[in-house]
Amino acid sequence: MLAALDPRYGLDYLFGHGLTGFLVLGGVFLCATGAEALYADMGHFGPQPIRAAWYGLVLPSLLLNYAGQTAVVVDGEVAAAANPFFVLYKLFYQVTSNAIEVLHVRPRRTPRAVG
């Protein structure tokens, strides 16, 4: 298990897999810096707001995303080799653009006459 901490494995993966290796190790780096930012936020805000944000926003969002991907796969809308995320991405784009359109169309209040 300690051999996995050897940086030679990471370098071999980076140079042996080209762009894919670069993107994967970039994701690993972002995960490490995100964890560092979480601990910095805990120092600023304390554990209670972090827990509230996790259980109130992040966890429900992840559960909805995974449930949506599962529904897409079970419904048969995705080919065997395809990624269900990209099917949901199109749906997310449609819903978001419709919501933005509705926000722009809502009626505005007319000012009352003073007098």
N, C-alpha and C positions, 0 to 999 in steps of 0.2 A: 504494500500500500504506500509506503514511503517513496518507492520508485516513481510513483505518479507525480511527485513534486519535482522531479528532475526537469529542468527547463529544456533539456535536449529533446524530450518528447514533443513539446510545444513547437520548437523550432523545426523538427522533422515534419510535423504536421503542416506548419505554415509553408515551408518550401516544397513539400511533397504534393500538396493539393492545390496549389495556385490560388485563384481567386476565392474558391470555396474555403480554403484554409484561412485566408485573410479575413473573410466575413465571419467565420465561426470564432476565430480568436478575438475578433473585434467585439462580438457579442459577449464573450467571456469577460473581456475587459470592461464592457459597459455594466455587466452584472456586478463585478467587483466594485466599480466606482459607485454604483447605485446602492450597494450595501453600505459603503462608507458614508454616503450621503444620508442614509437612514439613521445611522448612529449619530451623525452630526445633528440631525433634526431632533433626535431624542434628547441630545444635550441642550438644545434650545427650548423645546416644547415640553419635554417630559414624556413618559410612556403612555399616559391616558389619551392625549389627542392622536398619537400614532395608532393606538389600538382602535380608537373610534373611527379613524379614517380607513383602517384596514377592514374592520368588520362592517362598516357602514357603506363603503364605496368600492374598495378594491375586490374584496371577496365576492359580493353579489355580482359585480361586473364580470369577474372570471367565471363564476358559475353560469351566468346567462350565456356567455360566449361559448363555453364548453357544451352547454345544453343545446345551443343552436347548432353547433357543429355536429353533435350527435344526431339531432333531428334531421339535418341535411343528409348525413350518411345513411341513416336508417330509411329515410324516404326514398333513397336511390337517386338523388339528384346529382351525385358526384361519381365520376368514373373511378374505377378501382385504384388507379395510380395518381389521381388528382388530389389536391389539397383542399379540404372543405373551407378553409379560411378565405380563399379567393371567391368562393360562391357567396359567402356571407359578406365579404367586402363590398360586392356589388349591391347587395341589399342595404347595407349600412349607408352607402353613398346615396341610394335612392331616398331612404328615410330622412337622412340629414338634409339633402337638397330640398325635399318637400317641406320640412320643418322651417327651413330658412325662407322659402317662398311664402309660407303661411304667415310668418312674422312680418314680412314686408307688405302683405296685403291687408292686414288687420285695419279696421277703421280707426281713424284718429278722432279725438274729441275736438269739437269746435269750441272756440272761446265764447264765453257768455258775454252778452252785451252789458256794459256798465252804464248804469243810469238810473 
